[in-house]
């Protein structure tokens, strides 16, 4: 190649610069940064990561395992929970009912003062 010849790389650079300048003149320059994806899309081909809860839920569904009743475990362990949270009230209240949908726990205290402290 002699000094006056233009190579393919140089032609590509010139074409790119010309295209960028034309885009700027036409107002096509991008001023905003592209938005990042925040949520992970779940694909069937298993290439996207899953959250731990989703993965466990899928495994339980595949194996036909039912999740334990949340309300039952809370009612059964209420004495331990109360003793850990408020030791001075341990044994002074009984869990009566738990509504999973609303998260409401009904408690029967042995005295009105105990009920006030629980609230």
N, CA, C and O atoms as a GROMACS GRO file, in nm:
protein
  476
    1UNK      N    1   0.084  -0.118   0.000
    1UNK     CA    2   0.000   0.000   0.000
    1UNK      C    3   0.088   0.124   0.000
    1UNK      O    4   0.189   0.130   0.070
    2UNK      N    5   0.050   0.219  -0.078
    2UNK     CA    6   0.123   0.344  -0.078
    2UNK      C    7   0.061   0.439   0.020
    2UNK      O    8  -0.048   0.410   0.071
    3UNK      N    9   0.123   0.551   0.050
    3UNK     CA   10   0.077   0.647   0.149
    3UNK      C   11  -0.055   0.710   0.115
    3UNK      O   12  -0.123   0.757   0.207
    4UNK      N   13  -0.099   0.714  -0.014
    4UNK     CA   14  -0.222   0.781  -0.053
    4UNK      C   15  -0.344   0.692  -0.046
    4UNK      O   16  -0.456   0.742  -0.053
    5UNK      N   17  -0.327   0.560  -0.032
    5UNK     CA   18  -0.441   0.469  -0.030
    5UNK      C   19  -0.507   0.468   0.107
    5UNK      O   20  -0.441   0.484   0.210
    6UNK      N   21  -0.638   0.450   0.108
    6UNK     CA   22  -0.715   0.444   0.233
    6UNK      C   23  -0.756   0.299   0.255
    6UNK      O   24  -0.813   0.236   0.165
    7UNK      N   25  -0.728   0.246   0.373
    7UNK     CA   26  -0.762   0.107   0.402
    7UNK      C   27  -0.910   0.095   0.443
    7UNK      O   28  -0.979   0.195   0.463
    8UNK      N   29  -0.956  -0.027   0.454
    8UNK     CA   30  -1.095  -0.053   0.491
    8UNK      C   31  -1.128  -0.002   0.630
    8UNK      O   32  -1.239   0.044   0.655
    9UNK      N   33  -1.032  -0.011   0.722
    9UNK     CA   34  -1.054   0.036   0.860
    9UNK      C   35  -1.072   0.186   0.860
    9UNK      O   36  -1.159   0.239   0.931
   10UNK      N   37  -0.990   0.257   0.781
   10UNK     CA   38  -1.002   0.403   0.773
   10UNK      C   39  -1.136   0.443   0.713
   10UNK      O   40  -1.199   0.540   0.758
   11UNK      N   41  -1.180   0.370   0.610
   11UNK     CA   42  -1.310   0.399   0.549
   11UNK      C   43  -1.424   0.377   0.650
   11UNK      O   44  -1.519   0.455   0.654
   12UNK      N   45  -1.412   0.273   0.730
   12UNK     CA   46  -1.515   0.246   0.831
   12UNK      C   47  -1.518   0.357   0.936
   12UNK      O   48  -1.626   0.398   0.979
   13UNK      N   49  -1.402   0.405   0.978
   13UNK     CA   50  -1.397   0.514   1.075
   13UNK      C   51  -1.460   0.641   1.019
   13UNK      O   52  -1.537   0.708   1.087
   14UNK      N   53  -1.428   0.672   0.894
   14UNK     CA   54  -1.484   0.791   0.831
   14UNK      C   55  -1.635   0.780   0.818
   14UNK      O   56  -1.707   0.877   0.839
   15UNK      N   57  -1.684   0.661   0.783
   15UNK     CA   58  -1.828   0.641   0.771
   15UNK      C   59  -1.897   0.654   0.906
   15UNK      O   60  -2.006   0.710   0.916
   16UNK      N   61  -1.833   0.601   1.012
   16UNK     CA   62  -1.890   0.611   1.146
   16UNK      C   63  -1.895   0.756   1.193
   16UNK      O   64  -1.997   0.800   1.247
   17UNK      N   65  -1.789   0.830   1.173
   17UNK     CA   66  -1.787   0.971   1.212
   17UNK      C   67  -1.892   1.051   1.136
   17UNK      O   68  -1.960   1.136   1.193
   18UNK      N   69  -1.906   1.022   1.006
   18UNK     CA   70  -2.006   1.092   0.925
   18UNK      C   71  -2.147   1.060   0.974
   18UNK      O   72  -2.234   1.148   0.978
   19UNK      N   73  -2.171   0.934   1.011
   19UNK     CA   74  -2.303   0.895   1.060
   19UNK      C   75  -2.333   0.961   1.195
   19UNK      O   76  -2.446   1.003   1.219
   20UNK      N   77  -2.234   0.970   1.281
   20UNK     CA   78  -2.254   1.035   1.412
   20UNK      C   79  -2.286   1.184   1.395
   20UNK      O   80  -2.375   1.236   1.462
   21UNK      N   81  -2.212   1.251   1.307
   21UNK     CA   82  -2.236   1.392   1.284
   21UNK      C   83  -2.375   1.416   1.224
   21UNK      O   84  -2.443   1.511   1.260
   22UNK      N   85  -2.415   1.329   1.133
   22UNK     CA   86  -2.548   1.342   1.073
   22UNK      C   87  -2.657   1.321   1.177
   22UNK      O   88  -2.759   1.388   1.175
   23UNK      N   89  -2.634   1.227   1.268
   23UNK     CA   90  -2.732   1.201   1.373
   23UNK      C   91  -2.743   1.321   1.467
   23UNK      O   92  -2.853   1.356   1.511
   24UNK      N   93  -2.628   1.383   1.498
   24UNK     CA   94  -2.632   1.502   1.585
   24UNK      C   95  -2.708   1.616   1.519
   24UNK      O   96  -2.784   1.686   1.586
   25UNK      N   97  -2.688   1.634   1.390
   25UNK     CA   98  -2.757   1.741   1.318
   25UNK      C   99  -2.908   1.716   1.312
   25UNK      O  100  -2.987   1.811   1.315
   26UNK      N  101  -2.946   1.591   1.305
   26UNK     CA  102  -3.089   1.555   1.297
   26UNK      C  103  -3.155   1.547   1.434
   26UNK      O  104  -3.274   1.521   1.443
   27UNK      N  105  -3.079   1.568   1.539
   27UNK     CA  106  -3.135   1.563   1.674
   27UNK      C  107  -3.156   1.423   1.726
   27UNK      O  108  -3.234   1.402   1.818
   28UNK      N  109  -3.088   1.329   1.669
   28UNK     CA  110  -3.106   1.190   1.709
   28UNK      C  111  -3.008   1.147   1.817
   28UNK      O  112  -3.001   1.029   1.850
   29UNK      N  113  -2.933   1.242   1.872
   29UNK     CA  114  -2.838   1.203   1.976
   29UNK      C  115  -2.915   1.164   2.102
   29UNK      O  116  -3.017   1.225   2.135
   30UNK      N  117  -2.867   1.068   2.170
   30UNK     CA  118  -2.934   1.016   2.288
   30UNK      C  119  -2.885   1.092   2.410
   30UNK      O  120  -2.766   1.090   2.441
   31UNK      N  121  -2.976   1.157   2.479
   31UNK     CA  122  -2.939   1.235   2.597
   31UNK      C  123  -2.959   1.157   2.725
   31UNK      O  124  -2.891   1.182   2.825
   32UNK      N  125  -3.052   1.061   2.724
   32UNK     CA  126  -3.080   0.981   2.843
   32UNK      C  127  -3.002   0.851   2.836
   32UNK      O  128  -2.979   0.795   2.729
   33UNK      N  129  -2.964   0.805   2.952
   33UNK     CA  130  -2.902   0.674   2.959
   33UNK      C  131  -3.011   0.570   2.946
   33UNK      O  132  -3.124   0.593   2.990
   34UNK      N  133  -2.981   0.456   2.888
   34UNK     CA  134  -3.083   0.352   2.879
   34UNK      C  135  -3.120   0.302   3.019
   34UNK      O  136  -3.035   0.293   3.107
   35UNK      N  137  -3.246   0.269   3.038
   35UNK     CA  138  -3.292   0.220   3.168
   35UNK      C  139  -3.244   0.078   3.189
   35UNK      O  140  -3.244  -0.004   3.098
   36UNK      N  141  -3.202   0.053   3.312
   36UNK     CA  142  -3.156  -0.080   3.346
   36UNK      C  143  -3.273  -0.167   3.384
   36UNK      O  144  -3.371  -0.121   3.442
   37UNK      N  145  -3.261  -0.292   3.352
   37UNK     CA  146  -3.363  -0.388   3.393
   37UNK      C  147  -3.348  -0.413   3.542
   37UNK      O  148  -3.238  -0.440   3.590
   38UNK      N  149  -3.459  -0.404   3.613
   38UNK     CA  150  -3.450  -0.426   3.757
   38UNK      C  151  -3.503  -0.563   3.797
   38UNK      O  152  -3.456  -0.621   3.895
   39UNK      N  153  -3.598  -0.614   3.725
   39UNK     CA  154  -3.654  -0.743   3.760
   39UNK      C  155  -3.594  -0.854   3.676
   39UNK      O  156  -3.563  -0.832   3.558
   40UNK      N  157  -3.577  -0.969   3.732
   40UNK     CA  158  -3.524  -1.082   3.658
   40UNK      C  159  -3.639  -1.156   3.591
   40UNK      O  160  -3.735  -1.195   3.657
   41UNK      N  161  -3.629  -1.173   3.462
   41UNK     CA  162  -3.731  -1.246   3.389
   41UNK      C  163  -3.704  -1.395   3.404
   41UNK      O  164  -3.590  -1.440   3.396
   42UNK      N  165  -3.808  -1.470   3.426
   42UNK     CA  166  -3.793  -1.613   3.443
   42UNK      C  167  -3.810  -1.680   3.307
   42UNK      O  168  -3.914  -1.664   3.242
   43UNK      N  169  -3.711  -1.752   3.266
   43UNK     CA  170  -3.719  -1.824   3.140
   43UNK      C  171  -3.726  -1.973   3.168
   43UNK      O  172  -3.675  -2.021   3.270
   44UNK      N  173  -3.790  -2.044   3.078
   44UNK     CA  174  -3.803  -2.189   3.094
   44UNK      C  175  -3.670  -2.261   3.074
   44UNK      O  176  -3.653  -2.373   3.121
   45UNK      N  177  -3.575  -2.197   3.005
   45UNK     CA  178  -3.449  -2.265   2.979
   45UNK      C  179  -3.351  -2.254   3.095
   45UNK      O  180  -3.236  -2.297   3.083
   46UNK      N  181  -3.394  -2.199   3.208
   46UNK     CA  182  -3.317  -2.196   3.333
   46UNK      C  183  -3.186  -2.119   3.324
   46UNK      O  184  -3.092  -2.150   3.398
   47UNK      N  185  -3.177  -2.020   3.237
   47UNK     CA  186  -3.054  -1.942   3.228
   47UNK      C  187  -3.058  -1.818   3.316
   47UNK      O  188  -2.954  -1.759   3.342
   48UNK      N  189  -3.174  -1.778   3.362
   48UNK     CA  190  -3.185  -1.660   3.448
   48UNK      C  191  -3.184  -1.705   3.594
   48UNK      O  192  -3.240  -1.810   3.625
   49UNK      N  193  -3.124  -1.628   3.683
   49UNK     CA  194  -3.122  -1.666   3.824
   49UNK      C  195  -3.260  -1.651   3.887
   49UNK      O  196  -3.340  -1.566   3.847
   50UNK      N  197  -3.287  -1.734   3.985
   50UNK     CA  198  -3.412  -1.729   4.061
   50UNK      C  199  -3.382  -1.688   4.203
   50UNK      O  200  -3.273  -1.713   4.255
   51UNK      N  201  -3.479  -1.625   4.265
   51UNK     CA  202  -3.467  -1.597   4.408
   51UNK      C  203  -3.481  -1.727   4.485
   51UNK      O  204  -3.537  -1.824   4.435
   52UNK      N  205  -3.432  -1.728   4.606
   52UNK     CA  206  -3.436  -1.850   4.687
   52UNK      C  207  -3.579  -1.895   4.713
   52UNK      O  208  -3.610  -2.013   4.703
   53UNK      N  209  -3.667  -1.800   4.746
   53UNK     CA  210  -3.806  -1.834   4.773
   53UNK      C  211  -3.875  -1.893   4.650
   53UNK      O  212  -3.951  -1.989   4.662
   54UNK      N  213  -3.848  -1.836   4.533
   54UNK     CA  214  -3.907  -1.888   4.410
   54UNK      C  215  -3.856  -2.028   4.380
   54UNK      O  216  -3.932  -2.116   4.340
   55UNK      N  217  -3.726  -2.049   4.398
   55UNK     CA  218  -3.669  -2.180   4.371
   55UNK      C  219  -3.727  -2.286   4.464
   55UNK      O  220  -3.759  -2.397   4.420
   56UNK      N  221  -3.740  -2.254   4.593
   56UNK     CA  222  -3.797  -2.350   4.688
   56UNK      C  223  -3.942  -2.377   4.655
   56UNK      O  224  -3.988  -2.491   4.661
   57UNK      N  225  -4.017  -2.270   4.620
   57UNK     CA  226  -4.157  -2.288   4.581
   57UNK      C  227  -4.173  -2.378   4.460
   57UNK      O  228  -4.262  -2.463   4.457
   58UNK      N  229  -4.086  -2.359   4.359
   58UNK     CA  230  -4.092  -2.444   4.240
   58UNK      C  231  -4.059  -2.589   4.274
   58UNK      O  232  -4.124  -2.681   4.224
   59UNK      N  233  -3.959  -2.609   4.360
   59UNK     CA  234  -3.923  -2.746   4.399
   59UNK      C  235  -4.036  -2.813   4.474
   59UNK      O  236  -4.064  -2.931   4.453
   60UNK      N  237  -4.102  -2.739   4.562
   60UNK     CA  238  -4.213  -2.796   4.640
   60UNK      C  239  -4.329  -2.831   4.548
   60UNK      O  240  -4.393  -2.935   4.565
   61UNK      N  241  -4.356  -2.745   4.450
   61UNK     CA  242  -4.465  -2.771   4.356
   61UNK      C  243  -4.435  -2.894   4.271
   61UNK      O  244  -4.522  -2.978   4.251
   62UNK      N  245  -4.312  -2.904   4.221
   62UNK     CA  246  -4.272  -3.019   4.139
   62UNK      C  247  -4.285  -3.150   4.215
   62UNK      O  248  -4.321  -3.252   4.157
   63UNK      N  249  -4.255  -3.148   4.344
   63UNK     CA  250  -4.256  -3.271   4.424
   63UNK      C  251  -4.389  -3.295   4.495
   63UNK      O  252  -4.406  -3.397   4.562
   64UNK      N  253  -4.482  -3.202   4.480
   64UNK     CA  254  -4.614  -3.219   4.541
   64UNK      C  255  -4.614  -3.202   4.692
   64UNK      O  256  -4.696  -3.262   4.761
   65UNK      N  257  -4.523  -3.122   4.744
   65UNK     CA  258  -4.513  -3.100   4.888
   65UNK      C  259  -4.596  -2.978   4.925
   65UNK      O  260  -4.587  -2.874   4.859
   66UNK      N  261  -4.675  -2.990   5.030
   66UNK     CA  262  -4.756  -2.877   5.076
   66UNK      C  263  -4.680  -2.802   5.184
   66UNK      O  264  -4.613  -2.863   5.268
   67UNK      N  265  -4.690  -2.671   5.181
   67UNK     CA  266  -4.625  -2.588   5.282
   67UNK      C  267  -4.697  -2.604   5.415
   67UNK      O  268  -4.820  -2.616   5.417
   68UNK      N  269  -4.625  -2.604   5.526
   68UNK     CA  270  -4.692  -2.616   5.656
   68UNK      C  271  -4.778  -2.493   5.683
   68UNK      O  272  -4.750  -2.383   5.636
   69UNK      N  273  -4.882  -2.513   5.758
   69UNK     CA  274  -4.973  -2.403   5.792
   69UNK      C  275  -4.901  -2.305   5.882
   69UNK      O  276  -4.851  -2.342   5.989
   70UNK      N  277  -4.896  -2.181   5.840
   70UNK     CA  278  -4.826  -2.078   5.917
   70UNK      C  279  -4.898  -2.054   6.049
   70UNK      O  280  -4.834  -2.043   6.154
   71UNK      N  281  -5.028  -2.044   6.043
   71UNK     CA  282  -5.104  -2.016   6.164
   71UNK      C  283  -5.087  -2.121   6.271
   71UNK      O  284  -5.079  -2.088   6.389
   72UNK      N  285  -5.080  -2.247   6.232
   72UNK     CA  286  -5.065  -2.355   6.328
   72UNK      C  287  -4.933  -2.346   6.401
   72UNK      O  288  -4.927  -2.370   6.521
   73UNK      N  289  -4.828  -2.314   6.330
   73UNK     CA  290  -4.698  -2.307   6.396
   73UNK      C  291  -4.688  -2.186   6.487
   73UNK      O  292  -4.624  -2.192   6.592
   74UNK      N  293  -4.751  -2.076   6.449
   74UNK     CA  294  -4.749  -1.957   6.536
   74UNK      C  295  -4.828  -1.984   6.663
   74UNK      O  296  -4.784  -1.948   6.772
   75UNK      N  297  -4.944  -2.046   6.651
   75UNK     CA  298  -5.025  -2.076   6.770
   75UNK      C  299  -4.952  -2.174   6.861
   75UNK      O  300  -4.956  -2.161   6.983
   76UNK      N  301  -4.887  -2.273   6.801
   76UNK     CA  302  -4.818  -2.373   6.880
   76UNK      C  303  -4.694  -2.316   6.950
   76UNK      O  304  -4.659  -2.361   7.059
   77UNK      N  305  -4.630  -2.219   6.889
   77UNK     CA  306  -4.506  -2.165   6.944
   77UNK      C  307  -4.525  -2.029   7.010
   77UNK      O  308  -4.426  -1.962   7.040
   78UNK      N  309  -4.648  -1.987   7.034
   78UNK     CA  310  -4.673  -1.854   7.087
   78UNK      C  311  -4.606  -1.832   7.222
   78UNK      O  312  -4.552  -1.725   7.247
   79UNK      N  313  -4.608  -1.932   7.309
   79UNK     CA  314  -4.545  -1.917   7.441
   79UNK      C  315  -4.396  -1.890   7.427
   79UNK      O  316  -4.342  -1.805   7.499
   80UNK      N  317  -4.328  -1.959   7.337
   80UNK     CA  318  -4.185  -1.938   7.315
   80UNK      C  319  -4.159  -1.800   7.255
   80UNK      O  320  -4.065  -1.731   7.294
   81UNK      N  321  -4.244  -1.760   7.159
   81UNK     CA  322  -4.230  -1.629   7.096
   81UNK      C  323  -4.249  -1.518   7.198
   81UNK      O  324  -4.171  -1.422   7.202
   82UNK      N  325  -4.353  -1.530   7.282
   82UNK     CA  326  -4.381  -1.429   7.384
   82UNK      C  327  -4.268  -1.422   7.487
   82UNK      O  328  -4.230  -1.313   7.530
   83UNK      N  329  -4.216  -1.538   7.526
   83UNK     CA  330  -4.107  -1.540   7.624
   83UNK      C  331  -3.981  -1.474   7.569
   83UNK      O  332  -3.906  -1.411   7.643
   84UNK      N  333  -3.957  -1.489   7.439
   84UNK     CA  334  -3.839  -1.428   7.377
   84UNK      C  335  -3.859  -1.278   7.357
   84UNK      O  336  -3.765  -1.200   7.375
   85UNK      N  337  -3.981  -1.236   7.321
   85UNK     CA  338  -4.007  -1.095   7.291
   85UNK      C  339  -4.029  -1.013   7.418
   85UNK      O  340  -3.971  -0.905   7.433
   86UNK      N  341  -4.111  -1.064   7.509
   86UNK     CA  342  -4.145  -0.990   7.631
   86UNK      C  343  -4.140  -1.090   7.747
   86UNK      O  344  -4.243  -1.146   7.784
   87UNK      N  345  -4.023  -1.112   7.804
   87UNK     CA  346  -4.009  -1.215   7.907
   87UNK      C  347  -4.098  -1.194   8.030
   87UNK      O  348  -4.142  -1.292   8.091
   88UNK      N  349  -4.126  -1.069   8.066
   88UNK     CA  350  -4.208  -1.045   8.186
   88UNK      C  351  -4.354  -1.085   8.167
   88UNK      O  352  -4.428  -1.097   8.264
   89UNK      N  353  -4.397  -1.107   8.040
   89UNK     CA  354  -4.536  -1.146   8.014
   89UNK      C  355  -4.549  -1.294   7.979
   89UNK      O  356  -4.658  -1.340   7.945
   90UNK      N  357  -4.440  -1.368   7.985
   90UNK     CA  358  -4.444  -1.510   7.951
   90UNK      C  359  -4.544  -1.584   8.039
   90UNK      O  360  -4.541  -1.570   8.162
   91UNK      N  361  -4.630  -1.662   7.978
   91UNK     CA  362  -4.730  -1.740   8.050
   91UNK      C  363  -4.852  -1.661   8.092
   91UNK      O  364  -4.941  -1.717   8.155
   92UNK      N  365  -4.860  -1.533   8.061
   92UNK     CA  366  -4.974  -1.451   8.104
   92UNK      C  367  -5.074  -1.426   7.993
   92UNK      O  368  -5.171  -1.353   8.012
   93UNK      N  369  -5.051  -1.488   7.874
   93UNK     CA  370  -5.145  -1.471   7.762
   93UNK      C  371  -5.146  -1.598   7.679
   93UNK      O  372  -5.047  -1.670   7.671
   94UNK      N  373  -5.260  -1.622   7.616
   94UNK     CA  374  -5.277  -1.738   7.529
   94UNK      C  375  -5.312  -1.690   7.388
   94UNK      O  376  -5.394  -1.599   7.372
   95UNK      N  377  -5.251  -1.750   7.287
   95UNK     CA  378  -5.288  -1.722   7.148
   95UNK      C  379  -5.415  -1.799   7.117
   95UNK      O  380  -5.422  -1.920   7.138
   96UNK      N  381  -5.516  -1.727   7.067
   96UNK     CA  382  -5.646  -1.789   7.041
   96UNK      C  383  -5.662  -1.822   6.893
   96UNK      O  384  -5.705  -1.933   6.859
   97UNK      N  385  -5.630  -1.728   6.805
   97UNK     CA  386  -5.648  -1.750   6.662
   97UNK      C  387  -5.548  -1.667   6.583
   97UNK      O  388  -5.500  -1.564   6.630
   98UNK      N  389  -5.516  -1.715   6.462
   98UNK     CA  390  -5.427  -1.642   6.373
   98UNK      C  391  -5.486  -1.646   6.234
   98UNK      O  392  -5.514  -1.754   6.181
   99UNK      N  393  -5.503  -1.528   6.172
   99UNK     CA  394  -5.555  -1.518   6.035
   99UNK      C  395  -5.436  -1.496   5.942
   99UNK      O  396  -5.372  -1.391   5.947
  100UNK      N  397  -5.408  -1.594   5.858
  100UNK     CA  398  -5.292  -1.589   5.769
  100UNK      C  399  -5.306  -1.475   5.668
  100UNK      O  400  -5.208  -1.408   5.637
  101UNK      N  401  -5.427  -1.453   5.618
  101UNK     CA  402  -5.448  -1.352   5.514
  101UNK      C  403  -5.421  -1.211   5.564
  101UNK      O  404  -5.359  -1.131   5.493
  102UNK      N  405  -5.465  -1.178   5.682
  102UNK     CA  406  -5.447  -1.042   5.734
  102UNK      C  407  -5.328  -1.031   5.829
  102UNK      O  408  -5.282  -0.921   5.857
  103UNK      N  409  -5.277  -1.144   5.878
  103UNK     CA  410  -5.166  -1.141   5.972
  103UNK      C  411  -5.212  -1.106   6.114
  103UNK      O  412  -5.130  -1.069   6.198
  104UNK      N  413  -5.340  -1.118   6.141
  104UNK     CA  414  -5.394  -1.082   6.272
  104UNK      C  415  -5.384  -1.200   6.368
  104UNK      O  416  -5.424  -1.312   6.337
  105UNK      N  417  -5.329  -1.171   6.485
  105UNK     CA  418  -5.317  -1.271   6.591
  105UNK      C  419  -5.407  -1.229   6.706
  105UNK      O  420  -5.390  -1.120   6.761
  106UNK      N  421  -5.502  -1.313   6.742
  106UNK     CA  422  -5.591  -1.286   6.855
  106UNK      C  423  -5.531  -1.351   6.979
  106UNK      O  424  -5.497  -1.469   6.980
  107UNK      N  425  -5.519  -1.269   7.084
  107UNK     CA  426  -5.456  -1.314   7.208
  107UNK      C  427  -5.552  -1.288   7.324
  107UNK      O  428  -5.620  -1.186   7.328
  108UNK      N  429  -5.556  -1.383   7.419
  108UNK     CA  430  -5.639  -1.368   7.540
  108UNK      C  431  -5.546  -1.353   7.660
  108UNK      O  432  -5.487  -1.451   7.705
  109UNK      N  433  -5.531  -1.229   7.713
  109UNK     CA  434  -5.445  -1.209   7.830
  109UNK      C  435  -5.518  -1.251   7.958
  109UNK      O  436  -5.641  -1.256   7.960
  110UNK      N  437  -5.443  -1.281   8.063
  110UNK     CA  438  -5.505  -1.320   8.189
  110UNK      C  439  -5.549  -1.199   8.271
  110UNK      O  440  -5.623  -1.215   8.368
  111UNK      N  441  -5.506  -1.078   8.234
  111UNK     CA  442  -5.547  -0.956   8.305
  111UNK      C  443  -5.546  -0.839   8.206
  111UNK      O  444  -5.469  -0.839   8.110
  112UNK      N  445  -5.634  -0.738   8.231
  112UNK     CA  446  -5.637  -0.623   8.140
  112UNK      C  447  -5.502  -0.550   8.129
  112UNK      O  448  -5.468  -0.500   8.021
  113UNK      N  449  -5.427  -0.544   8.235
  113UNK     CA  450  -5.296  -0.476   8.231
  113UNK      C  451  -5.199  -0.550   8.138
  113UNK      O  452  -5.118  -0.489   8.069
  114UNK      N  453  -5.210  -0.682   8.139
  114UNK     CA  454  -5.126  -0.764   8.050
  114UNK      C  455  -5.163  -0.738   7.904
  114UNK      O  456  -5.075  -0.731   7.818
  115UNK      N  457  -5.293  -0.723   7.876
  115UNK     CA  458  -5.340  -0.692   7.741
  115UNK      C  459  -5.289  -0.556   7.694
  115UNK      O  460  -5.254  -0.541   7.577
  116UNK      N  461  -5.286  -0.459   7.783
  116UNK     CA  462  -5.235  -0.327   7.748
  116UNK      C  463  -5.087  -0.334   7.712
  116UNK      O  464  -5.043  -0.271   7.616
  117UNK      N  465  -5.010  -0.410   7.789
  117UNK     CA  466  -4.868  -0.423   7.761
  117UNK      C  467  -4.844  -0.496   7.629
  117UNK      O  468  -4.751  -0.465   7.555
  118UNK      N  469  -4.929  -0.593   7.600
  118UNK     CA  470  -4.915  -0.668   7.473
  118UNK      C  471  -4.942  -0.579   7.353
  118UNK      O  472  -4.876  -0.592   7.249
  119UNK      N  473  -5.038  -0.488   7.365
  119UNK     CA  474  -5.070  -0.399   7.252
  119UNK      C  475  -4.951  -0.310   7.221
  119UNK      O  476  -4.958  -0.228   7.129
   0.00000   0.00000   0.00000
